[in-house]
Amino acid sequence: MKKQQKFKVEENESIQDCLGRMREAGYTPVKRFEKPVYKENKDGSLEVLKQEIEFIGKLQE
């Protein structure tokens, strides 16, 4: 197994579900990243479409 692995919160999944998935795989969250996903409108303006959340998990010993 890898010492670290990335876990992305899926479209129809809560943060708690993702953390549970990490625990089942044997990882503990050590970092959390959030980045916005933008949508460009026809007039050229940008709006935030959604927030992508990703966790870095460290292998439990």
PDB file of N, H, CA, C and O in Angstrom:
ATOM      1  N   MET A   1       0.837  -1.196   0.000  1.00  0.00           N
ATOM      2  CA  MET A   1       0.000   0.000   0.000  1.00  0.00           C
ATOM      3  C   MET A   1       0.876   1.252   0.000  1.00  0.00           C
ATOM      4  O   MET A   1       2.002   1.244   0.497  1.00  0.00           O
ATOM      5  N   LYS A   2       0.335   2.310  -0.563  1.00  0.00           N
ATOM      6  H   LYS A   2      -0.579   2.316  -0.966  1.00  0.00           H
ATOM      7  CA  LYS A   2       1.048   3.582  -0.561  1.00  0.00           C
ATOM      8  C   LYS A   2       1.000   4.196   0.832  1.00  0.00           C
ATOM      9  O   LYS A   2       0.060   3.961   1.592  1.00  0.00           O
ATOM     10  N   LYS A   3       2.020   4.984   1.159  1.00  0.00           N
ATOM     11  H   LYS A   3       2.783   5.174   0.542  1.00  0.00           H
ATOM     12  CA  LYS A   3       2.025   5.659   2.459  1.00  0.00           C
ATOM     13  C   LYS A   3       1.021   6.796   2.497  1.00  0.00           C
ATOM     14  O   LYS A   3       0.435   7.081   3.541  1.00  0.00           O
ATOM     15  N   GLN A   4       0.821   7.459   1.337  1.00  0.00           N
ATOM     16  H   GLN A   4       1.297   7.228   0.488  1.00  0.00           H
ATOM     17  CA  GLN A   4      -0.161   8.537   1.238  1.00  0.00           C
ATOM     18  C   GLN A   4      -1.021   8.305   0.016  1.00  0.00           C
ATOM     19  O   GLN A   4      -0.568   7.772  -0.997  1.00  0.00           O
ATOM     20  N   GLN A   5      -2.278   8.720   0.134  1.00  0.00           N
ATOM     21  H   GLN A   5      -2.645   9.153   0.957  1.00  0.00           H
ATOM     22  CA  GLN A   5      -3.194   8.574  -0.988  1.00  0.00           C
ATOM     23  C   GLN A   5      -4.174   9.738  -0.979  1.00  0.00           C
ATOM     24  O   GLN A   5      -4.525  10.252   0.084  1.00  0.00           O
ATOM     25  N   LYS A   6      -4.616  10.153  -2.160  1.00  0.00           N
ATOM     26  H   LYS A   6      -4.331   9.736  -3.023  1.00  0.00           H
ATOM     27  CA  LYS A   6      -5.585  11.234  -2.286  1.00  0.00           C
ATOM     28  C   LYS A   6      -6.989  10.655  -2.346  1.00  0.00           C
ATOM     29  O   LYS A   6      -7.234   9.646  -3.007  1.00  0.00           O
ATOM     30  N   PHE A   7      -7.908  11.313  -1.644  1.00  0.00           N
ATOM     31  H   PHE A   7      -7.709  12.133  -1.108  1.00  0.00           H
ATOM     32  CA  PHE A   7      -9.313  10.925  -1.655  1.00  0.00           C
ATOM     33  C   PHE A   7     -10.132  12.156  -2.015  1.00  0.00           C
ATOM     34  O   PHE A   7     -10.077  13.171  -1.321  1.00  0.00           O
ATOM     35  N   LYS A   8     -10.882  12.064  -3.088  1.00  0.00           N
ATOM     36  H   LYS A   8     -10.926  11.240  -3.652  1.00  0.00           H
ATOM     37  CA  LYS A   8     -11.702  13.176  -3.557  1.00  0.00           C
ATOM     38  C   LYS A   8     -13.146  12.948  -3.122  1.00  0.00           C
ATOM     39  O   LYS A   8     -13.671  11.841  -3.248  1.00  0.00           O
ATOM     40  N   VAL A   9     -13.789  14.003  -2.606  1.00  0.00           N
ATOM     41  H   VAL A   9     -13.363  14.902  -2.503  1.00  0.00           H
ATOM     42  CA  VAL A   9     -15.203  13.918  -2.258  1.00  0.00           C
ATOM     43  C   VAL A   9     -15.976  13.879  -3.571  1.00  0.00           C
ATOM     44  O   VAL A   9     -15.917  14.825  -4.358  1.00  0.00           O
ATOM     45  N   GLU A  10     -16.693  12.800  -3.807  1.00  0.00           N
ATOM     46  H   GLU A  10     -16.741  12.032  -3.168  1.00  0.00           H
ATOM     47  CA  GLU A  10     -17.411  12.605  -5.064  1.00  0.00           C
ATOM     48  C   GLU A  10     -18.647  13.493  -5.146  1.00  0.00           C
ATOM     49  O   GLU A  10     -19.024  14.142  -4.170  1.00  0.00           O
ATOM     50  N   GLU A  11     -19.268  13.513  -6.315  1.00  0.00           N
ATOM     51  H   GLU A  11     -18.962  12.986  -7.108  1.00  0.00           H
ATOM     52  CA  GLU A  11     -20.389  14.403  -6.618  1.00  0.00           C
ATOM     53  C   GLU A  11     -21.549  14.271  -5.630  1.00  0.00           C
ATOM     54  O   GLU A  11     -22.003  15.272  -5.077  1.00  0.00           O
ATOM     55  N   ASN A  12     -22.028  13.056  -5.403  1.00  0.00           N
ATOM     56  H   ASN A  12     -21.659  12.242  -5.852  1.00  0.00           H
ATOM     57  CA  ASN A  12     -23.179  12.841  -4.517  1.00  0.00           C
ATOM     58  C   ASN A  12     -22.751  12.196  -3.205  1.00  0.00           C
ATOM     59  O   ASN A  12     -23.396  11.263  -2.727  1.00  0.00           O
ATOM     60  N   GLU A  13     -21.664  12.694  -2.626  1.00  0.00           N
ATOM     61  H   GLU A  13     -21.140  13.452  -3.014  1.00  0.00           H
ATOM     62  CA  GLU A  13     -21.109  12.122  -1.405  1.00  0.00           C
ATOM     63  C   GLU A  13     -20.851  13.249  -0.411  1.00  0.00           C
ATOM     64  O   GLU A  13     -20.412  14.335  -0.788  1.00  0.00           O
ATOM     65  N   SER A  14     -21.127  12.980   0.853  1.00  0.00           N
ATOM     66  H   SER A  14     -21.484  12.098   1.160  1.00  0.00           H
ATOM     67  CA  SER A  14     -20.837  13.984   1.879  1.00  0.00           C
ATOM     68  C   SER A  14     -19.372  13.842   2.322  1.00  0.00           C
ATOM     69  O   SER A  14     -18.704  12.856   2.011  1.00  0.00           O
ATOM     70  N   ILE A  15     -18.903  14.839   3.042  1.00  0.00           N
ATOM     71  H   ILE A  15     -19.445  15.640   3.295  1.00  0.00           H
ATOM     72  CA  ILE A  15     -17.528  14.794   3.560  1.00  0.00           C
ATOM     73  C   ILE A  15     -17.379  13.630   4.527  1.00  0.00           C
ATOM     74  O   ILE A  15     -16.351  12.953   4.532  1.00  0.00           O
ATOM     75  N   GLN A  16     -18.402  13.393   5.349  1.00  0.00           N
ATOM     76  H   GLN A  16     -19.237  13.943   5.345  1.00  0.00           H
ATOM     77  CA  GLN A  16     -18.353  12.284   6.306  1.00  0.00           C
ATOM     78  C   GLN A  16     -18.264  10.931   5.598  1.00  0.00           C
ATOM     79  O   GLN A  16     -17.573  10.024   6.063  1.00  0.00           O
ATOM     80  N   ASP A  17     -18.970  10.803   4.465  1.00  0.00           N
ATOM     81  H   ASP A  17     -19.530  11.539   4.088  1.00  0.00           H
ATOM     82  CA  ASP A  17     -18.891   9.553   3.695  1.00  0.00           C
ATOM     83  C   ASP A  17     -17.475   9.331   3.171  1.00  0.00           C
ATOM     84  O   ASP A  17     -16.962   8.213   3.202  1.00  0.00           O
ATOM     85  N   CYS A  18     -16.849  10.402   2.691  1.00  0.00           N
ATOM     86  H   CYS A  18     -17.266  11.310   2.666  1.00  0.00           H
ATOM     87  CA  CYS A  18     -15.483  10.303   2.180  1.00  0.00           C
ATOM     88  C   CYS A  18     -14.514   9.933   3.301  1.00  0.00           C
ATOM     89  O   CYS A  18     -13.636   9.092   3.110  1.00  0.00           O
ATOM     90  N   LEU A  19     -14.669  10.552   4.456  1.00  0.00           N
ATOM     91  H   LEU A  19     -15.382  11.235   4.612  1.00  0.00           H
ATOM     92  CA  LEU A  19     -13.794  10.229   5.592  1.00  0.00           C
ATOM     93  C   LEU A  19     -13.993   8.777   6.032  1.00  0.00           C
ATOM     94  O   LEU A  19     -13.032   8.108   6.415  1.00  0.00           O
ATOM     95  N   GLY A  20     -15.222   8.294   5.980  1.00  0.00           N
ATOM     96  H   GLY A  20     -16.002   8.837   5.670  1.00  0.00           H
ATOM     97  CA  GLY A  20     -15.499   6.897   6.307  1.00  0.00           C
ATOM     98  C   GLY A  20     -14.828   5.957   5.319  1.00  0.00           C
ATOM     99  O   GLY A  20     -14.297   4.917   5.707  1.00  0.00           O
ATOM    100  N   ARG A  21     -14.853   6.322   4.045  1.00  0.00           N
ATOM    101  H   ARG A  21     -15.285   7.167   3.730  1.00  0.00           H
ATOM    102  CA  ARG A  21     -14.193   5.540   3.004  1.00  0.00           C
ATOM    103  C   ARG A  21     -12.685   5.488   3.252  1.00  0.00           C
ATOM    104  O   ARG A  21     -12.045   4.458   3.040  1.00  0.00           O
ATOM    105  N   MET A  22     -12.126   6.617   3.706  1.00  0.00           N
ATOM    106  H   MET A  22     -12.646   7.454   3.878  1.00  0.00           H
ATOM    107  CA  MET A  22     -10.690   6.662   4.028  1.00  0.00           C
ATOM    108  C   MET A  22     -10.365   5.706   5.169  1.00  0.00           C
ATOM    109  O   MET A  22      -9.400   4.946   5.096  1.00  0.00           O
ATOM    110  N   ARG A  23     -11.181   5.750   6.230  1.00  0.00           N
ATOM    111  H   ARG A  23     -11.965   6.368   6.289  1.00  0.00           H
ATOM    112  CA  ARG A  23     -10.951   4.885   7.391  1.00  0.00           C
ATOM    113  C   ARG A  23     -11.022   3.404   7.007  1.00  0.00           C
ATOM    114  O   ARG A  23     -10.212   2.596   7.461  1.00  0.00           O
ATOM    115  N   GLU A  24     -12.003   3.061   6.164  1.00  0.00           N
ATOM    116  H   GLU A  24     -12.661   3.718   5.795  1.00  0.00           H
ATOM    117  CA  GLU A  24     -12.143   1.667   5.726  1.00  0.00           C
ATOM    118  C   GLU A  24     -10.924   1.198   4.936  1.00  0.00           C
ATOM    119  O   GLU A  24     -10.556   0.025   4.986  1.00  0.00           O
ATOM    120  N   ALA A  25     -10.297   2.129   4.202  1.00  0.00           N
ATOM    121  H   ALA A  25     -10.596   3.083   4.161  1.00  0.00           H
ATOM    122  CA  ALA A  25      -9.105   1.786   3.423  1.00  0.00           C
ATOM    123  C   ALA A  25      -7.841   1.803   4.284  1.00  0.00           C
ATOM    124  O   ALA A  25      -6.771   1.410   3.821  1.00  0.00           O
ATOM    125  N   GLY A  26      -7.963   2.262   5.549  1.00  0.00           N
ATOM    126  H   GLY A  26      -8.833   2.581   5.925  1.00  0.00           H
ATOM    127  CA  GLY A  26      -6.816   2.253   6.456  1.00  0.00           C
ATOM    128  C   GLY A  26      -6.019   3.545   6.470  1.00  0.00           C
ATOM    129  O   GLY A  26      -4.844   3.538   6.838  1.00  0.00           O
ATOM    130  N   TYR A  27      -6.636   4.654   6.077  1.00  0.00           N
ATOM    131  H   TYR A  27      -7.590   4.659   5.778  1.00  0.00           H
ATOM    132  CA  TYR A  27      -5.933   5.942   6.029  1.00  0.00           C
ATOM    133  C   TYR A  27      -6.549   6.945   7.005  1.00  0.00           C
ATOM    134  O   TYR A  27      -7.739   6.889   7.315  1.00  0.00           O
ATOM    135  N   THR A  28      -5.702   7.864   7.482  1.00  0.00           N
ATOM    136  H   THR A  28      -4.735   7.910   7.230  1.00  0.00           H
ATOM    137  CA  THR A  28      -6.120   8.956   8.349  1.00  0.00           C
ATOM    138  C   THR A  28      -5.900  10.268   7.603  1.00  0.00           C
ATOM    139  O   THR A  28      -4.839  10.460   7.009  1.00  0.00           O
ATOM    140  N   PRO A  29      -6.882  11.179   7.619  1.00  0.00           N
ATOM    141  CA  PRO A  29      -6.693  12.446   6.902  1.00  0.00           C
ATOM    142  C   PRO A  29      -5.632  13.316   7.567  1.00  0.00           C
ATOM    143  O   PRO A  29      -5.619  13.465   8.789  1.00  0.00           O
ATOM    144  N   VAL A  30      -4.731  13.898   6.746  1.00  0.00           N
ATOM    145  H   VAL A  30      -4.742  13.777   5.753  1.00  0.00           H
ATOM    146  CA  VAL A  30      -3.702  14.793   7.269  1.00  0.00           C
ATOM    147  C   VAL A  30      -3.776  16.183   6.628  1.00  0.00           C
ATOM    148  O   VAL A  30      -3.311  17.160   7.215  1.00  0.00           O
ATOM    149  N   LYS A  31      -4.359  16.277   5.426  1.00  0.00           N
ATOM    150  H   LYS A  31      -4.737  15.483   4.949  1.00  0.00           H
ATOM    151  CA  LYS A  31      -4.501  17.571   4.753  1.00  0.00           C
ATOM    152  C   LYS A  31      -5.832  17.613   4.028  1.00  0.00           C
ATOM    153  O   LYS A  31      -6.379  16.588   3.620  1.00  0.00           O
ATOM    154  N   ARG A  32      -6.342  18.845   3.879  1.00  0.00           N
ATOM    155  H   ARG A  32      -5.898  19.678   4.211  1.00  0.00           H
ATOM    156  CA  ARG A  32      -7.582  19.046   3.137  1.00  0.00           C
ATOM    157  C   ARG A  32      -7.372  20.181   2.152  1.00  0.00           C
ATOM    158  O   ARG A  32      -6.877  21.247   2.519  1.00  0.00           O
ATOM    159  N   PHE A  33      -7.744  19.955   0.908  1.00  0.00           N
ATOM    160  H   PHE A  33      -8.146  19.090   0.609  1.00  0.00           H
ATOM    161  CA  PHE A  33      -7.621  20.979  -0.125  1.00  0.00           C
ATOM    162  C   PHE A  33      -9.001  21.282  -0.680  1.00  0.00           C
ATOM    163  O   PHE A  33      -9.796  20.374  -0.923  1.00  0.00           O
ATOM    164  N   GLU A  34      -9.277  22.558  -0.879  1.00  0.00           N
ATOM    165  H   GLU A  34      -8.630  23.295  -0.682  1.00  0.00           H
ATOM    166  CA  GLU A  34     -10.509  22.976  -1.525  1.00  0.00           C
ATOM    167  C   GLU A  34     -10.134  23.875  -2.682  1.00  0.00           C
ATOM    168  O   GLU A  34      -9.310  24.778  -2.540  1.00  0.00           O
ATOM    169  N   LYS A  35     -10.744  23.621  -3.828  1.00  0.00           N
ATOM    170  H   LYS A  35     -11.413  22.886  -3.943  1.00  0.00           H
ATOM    171  CA  LYS A  35     -10.509  24.513  -4.947  1.00  0.00           C
ATOM    172  C   LYS A  35     -11.828  24.744  -5.673  1.00  0.00           C
ATOM    173  O   LYS A  35     -12.606  23.812  -5.873  1.00  0.00           O
ATOM    174  N   PRO A  36     -12.073  25.983  -6.064  1.00  0.00           N
ATOM    175  CA  PRO A  36     -13.331  26.291  -6.759  1.00  0.00           C
ATOM    176  C   PRO A  36     -13.274  25.847  -8.217  1.00  0.00           C
ATOM    177  O   PRO A  36     -12.219  25.864  -8.851  1.00  0.00           O
ATOM    178  N   VAL A  37     -14.422  25.452  -8.722  1.00  0.00           N
ATOM    179  H   VAL A  37     -15.279  25.438  -8.206  1.00  0.00           H
ATOM    180  CA  VAL A  37     -14.577  25.134 -10.142  1.00  0.00           C
ATOM    181  C   VAL A  37     -15.444  26.243 -10.715  1.00  0.00           C
ATOM    182  O   VAL A  37     -16.571  26.461 -10.270  1.00  0.00           O
ATOM    183  N   TYR A  38     -14.902  26.947 -11.716  1.00  0.00           N
ATOM    184  H   TYR A  38     -13.986  26.770 -12.078  1.00  0.00           H
ATOM    185  CA  TYR A  38     -15.586  28.099 -12.281  1.00  0.00           C
ATOM    186  C   TYR A  38     -16.337  27.739 -13.555  1.00  0.00           C
ATOM    187  O   TYR A  38     -15.995  26.793 -14.264  1.00  0.00           O
ATOM    188  N   LYS A  39     -17.379  28.534 -13.819  1.00  0.00           N
ATOM    189  H   LYS A  39     -17.657  29.302 -13.243  1.00  0.00           H
ATOM    190  CA  LYS A  39     -18.142  28.409 -15.048  1.00  0.00           C
ATOM    191  C   LYS A  39     -18.090  29.758 -15.742  1.00  0.00           C
ATOM    192  O   LYS A  39     -18.357  30.790 -15.126  1.00  0.00           O
ATOM    193  N   GLU A  40     -17.746  29.754 -17.022  1.00  0.00           N
ATOM    194  H   GLU A  40     -17.529  28.916 -17.523  1.00  0.00           H
ATOM    195  CA  GLU A  40     -17.678  31.007 -17.763  1.00  0.00           C
ATOM    196  C   GLU A  40     -19.025  31.253 -18.437  1.00  0.00           C
ATOM    197  O   GLU A  40     -19.528  30.403 -19.172  1.00  0.00           O
ATOM    198  N   ASN A  41     -19.601  32.427 -18.179  1.00  0.00           N
ATOM    199  H   ASN A  41     -19.192  33.117 -17.582  1.00  0.00           H
ATOM    200  CA  ASN A  41     -20.877  32.800 -18.776  1.00  0.00           C
ATOM    201  C   ASN A  41     -20.665  33.323 -20.194  1.00  0.00           C
ATOM    202  O   ASN A  41     -19.533  33.589 -20.598  1.00  0.00           O
ATOM    203  N   LYS A  42     -21.741  33.470 -20.938  1.00  0.00           N
ATOM    204  H   LYS A  42     -22.661  33.254 -20.610  1.00  0.00           H
ATOM    205  CA  LYS A  42     -21.659  33.940 -22.323  1.00  0.00           C
ATOM    206  C   LYS A  42     -21.082  35.347 -22.429  1.00  0.00           C
ATOM    207  O   LYS A  42     -20.454  35.691 -23.431  1.00  0.00           O
ATOM    208  N   ASP A  43     -21.294  36.158 -21.398  1.00  0.00           N
ATOM    209  H   ASP A  43     -21.804  35.879 -20.584  1.00  0.00           H
ATOM    210  CA  ASP A  43     -20.761  37.529 -21.426  1.00  0.00           C
ATOM    211  C   ASP A  43     -19.305  37.607 -20.980  1.00  0.00           C
ATOM    212  O   ASP A  43     -18.748  38.702 -20.901  1.00  0.00           O
ATOM    213  N   GLY A  44     -18.683  36.481 -20.690  1.00  0.00           N
ATOM    214  H   GLY A  44     -19.135  35.591 -20.754  1.00  0.00           H
ATOM    215  CA  GLY A  44     -17.273  36.444 -20.314  1.00  0.00           C
ATOM    216  C   GLY A  44     -17.020  36.495 -18.821  1.00  0.00           C
ATOM    217  O   GLY A  44     -15.877  36.352 -18.387  1.00  0.00           O
ATOM    218  N   SER A  45     -18.061  36.694 -18.023  1.00  0.00           N
ATOM    219  H   SER A  45     -18.990  36.810 -18.376  1.00  0.00           H
ATOM    220  CA  SER A  45     -17.876  36.730 -16.570  1.00  0.00           C
ATOM    221  C   SER A  45     -17.771  35.303 -16.024  1.00  0.00           C
ATOM    222  O   SER A  45     -18.236  34.350 -16.648  1.00  0.00           O
ATOM    223  N   LEU A  46     -17.166  35.179 -14.875  1.00  0.00           N
ATOM    224  H   LEU A  46     -16.788  35.953 -14.368  1.00  0.00           H
ATOM    225  CA  LEU A  46     -16.986  33.878 -14.231  1.00  0.00           C
ATOM    226  C   LEU A  46     -17.865  33.786 -13.002  1.00  0.00           C
ATOM    227  O   LEU A  46     -18.068  34.771 -12.293  1.00  0.00           O
ATOM    228  N   GLU A  47     -18.384  32.594 -12.756  1.00  0.00           N
ATOM    229  H   GLU A  47     -18.219  31.794 -13.332  1.00  0.00           H
ATOM    230  CA  GLU A  47     -19.097  32.347 -11.507  1.00  0.00           C
ATOM    231  C   GLU A  47     -18.647  31.006 -10.965  1.00  0.00           C
ATOM    232  O   GLU A  47     -18.271  30.111 -11.722  1.00  0.00           O
ATOM    233  N   VAL A  48     -18.688  30.872  -9.650  1.00  0.00           N
ATOM    234  H   VAL A  48     -18.994  31.598  -9.034  1.00  0.00           H
ATOM    235  CA  VAL A  48     -18.259  29.626  -9.010  1.00  0.00           C
ATOM    236  C   VAL A  48     -19.357  28.592  -9.205  1.00  0.00           C
ATOM    237  O   VAL A  48     -20.501  28.799  -8.800  1.00  0.00           O
ATOM    238  N   LEU A  49     -18.999  27.485  -9.825  1.00  0.00           N
ATOM    239  H   LEU A  49     -18.069  27.317 -10.154  1.00  0.00           H
ATOM    240  CA  LEU A  49     -19.962  26.417 -10.097  1.00  0.00           C
ATOM    241  C   LEU A  49     -20.082  25.496  -8.884  1.00  0.00           C
ATOM    242  O   LEU A  49     -21.185  25.164  -8.450  1.00  0.00           O
ATOM    243  N   LYS A  50     -18.928  25.086  -8.342  1.00  0.00           N
ATOM    244  H   LYS A  50     -18.032  25.356  -8.695  1.00  0.00           H
ATOM    245  CA  LYS A  50     -18.905  24.208  -7.172  1.00  0.00           C
ATOM    246  C   LYS A  50     -17.530  24.255  -6.534  1.00  0.00           C
ATOM    247  O   LYS A  50     -16.611  24.874  -7.070  1.00  0.00           O
ATOM    248  N   GLN A  51     -17.391  23.609  -5.408  1.00  0.00           N
ATOM    249  H   GLN A  51     -18.137  23.106  -4.973  1.00  0.00           H
ATOM    250  CA  GLN A  51     -16.148  23.528  -4.656  1.00  0.00           C
ATOM    251  C   GLN A  51     -15.684  22.077  -4.681  1.00  0.00           C
ATOM    252  O   GLN A  51     -16.435  21.196  -4.264  1.00  0.00           O
ATOM    253  N   GLU A  52     -14.478  21.801  -5.154  1.00  0.00           N
ATOM    254  H   GLU A  52     -13.867  22.517  -5.493  1.00  0.00           H
ATOM    255  CA  GLU A  52     -13.918  20.449  -5.108  1.00  0.00           C
ATOM    256  C   GLU A  52     -13.126  20.302  -3.819  1.00  0.00           C
ATOM    257  O   GLU A  52     -12.294  21.149  -3.491  1.00  0.00           O
ATOM    258  N   ILE A  53     -13.388  19.224  -3.090  1.00  0.00           N
ATOM    259  H   ILE A  53     -14.064  18.537  -3.356  1.00  0.00           H
ATOM    260  CA  ILE A  53     -12.693  18.966  -1.824  1.00  0.00           C
ATOM    261  C   ILE A  53     -11.913  17.668  -1.977  1.00  0.00           C
ATOM    262  O   ILE A  53     -12.438  16.661  -2.452  1.00  0.00           O
ATOM    263  N   GLU A  54     -10.651  17.713  -1.566  1.00  0.00           N
ATOM    264  H   GLU A  54     -10.225  18.531  -1.181  1.00  0.00           H
ATOM    265  CA  GLU A  54      -9.773  16.547  -1.670  1.00  0.00           C
ATOM    266  C   GLU A  54      -8.989  16.407  -0.373  1.00  0.00           C
ATOM    267  O   GLU A  54      -8.487  17.394   0.163  1.00  0.00           O
ATOM    268  N   PHE A  55      -8.886  15.195   0.124  1.00  0.00           N
ATOM    269  H   PHE A  55      -9.294  14.393  -0.312  1.00  0.00           H
ATOM    270  CA  PHE A  55      -8.129  14.904   1.330  1.00  0.00           C
ATOM    271  C   PHE A  55      -6.888  14.107   0.976  1.00  0.00           C
ATOM    272  O   PHE A  55      -6.906  13.286   0.059  1.00  0.00           O
ATOM    273  N   ILE A  56      -5.804  14.355   1.712  1.00  0.00           N
ATOM    274  H   ILE A  56      -5.789  15.022   2.457  1.00  0.00           H
ATOM    275  CA  ILE A  56      -4.609  13.539   1.634  1.00  0.00           C
ATOM    276  C   ILE A  56      -4.637  12.638   2.868  1.00  0.00           C
ATOM    277  O   ILE A  56      -4.711  13.119   3.999  1.00  0.00           O
ATOM    278  N   GLY A  57      -4.576  11.340   2.639  1.00  0.00           N
ATOM    279  H   GLY A  57      -4.516  10.949   1.721  1.00  0.00           H
ATOM    280  CA  GLY A  57      -4.622  10.394   3.730  1.00  0.00           C
ATOM    281  C   GLY A  57      -3.286   9.733   3.962  1.00  0.00           C
ATOM    282  O   GLY A  57      -2.593   9.374   3.011  1.00  0.00           O
ATOM    283  N   LYS A  58      -2.916   9.570   5.220  1.00  0.00           N
ATOM    284  H   LYS A  58      -3.479   9.862   5.994  1.00  0.00           H
ATOM    285  CA  LYS A  58      -1.676   8.885   5.606  1.00  0.00           C
ATOM    286  C   LYS A  58      -2.052   7.499   6.105  1.00  0.00           C
ATOM    287  O   LYS A  58      -3.018   7.334   6.849  1.00  0.00           O
ATOM    288  N   LEU A  59      -1.282   6.513   5.688  1.00  0.00           N
ATOM    289  H   LEU A  59      -0.497   6.647   5.083  1.00  0.00           H
ATOM    290  CA  LEU A  59      -1.542   5.118   6.075  1.00  0.00           C
ATOM    291  C   LEU A  59      -1.404   4.948   7.583  1.00  0.00           C
ATOM    292  O   LEU A  59      -0.402   5.350   8.174  1.00  0.00           O
ATOM    293  N   GLN A  60      -2.425   4.346   8.204  1.00  0.00           N
ATOM    294  H   GLN A  60      -3.240   4.020   7.724  1.00  0.00           H
ATOM    295  CA  GLN A  60      -2.375   4.083   9.646  1.00  0.00           C
ATOM    296  C   GLN A  60      -1.445   2.905   9.912  1.00  0.00           C
ATOM    297  O   GLN A  60      -1.400   1.945   9.142  1.00  0.00           O
ATOM    298  N   GLU A  61      -0.717   2.993  10.996  1.00  0.00           N
ATOM    299  H   GLU A  61      -0.754   3.773  11.620  1.00  0.00           H
ATOM    300  CA  GLU A  61       0.216   1.906  11.337  1.00  0.00           C
ATOM    301  C   GLU A  61      -0.291   1.069  12.475  1.00  0.00           C
ATOM    302  O   GLU A  61       0.372   0.116  12.884  1.00  0.00           O
TER     303      GLU A  61
END
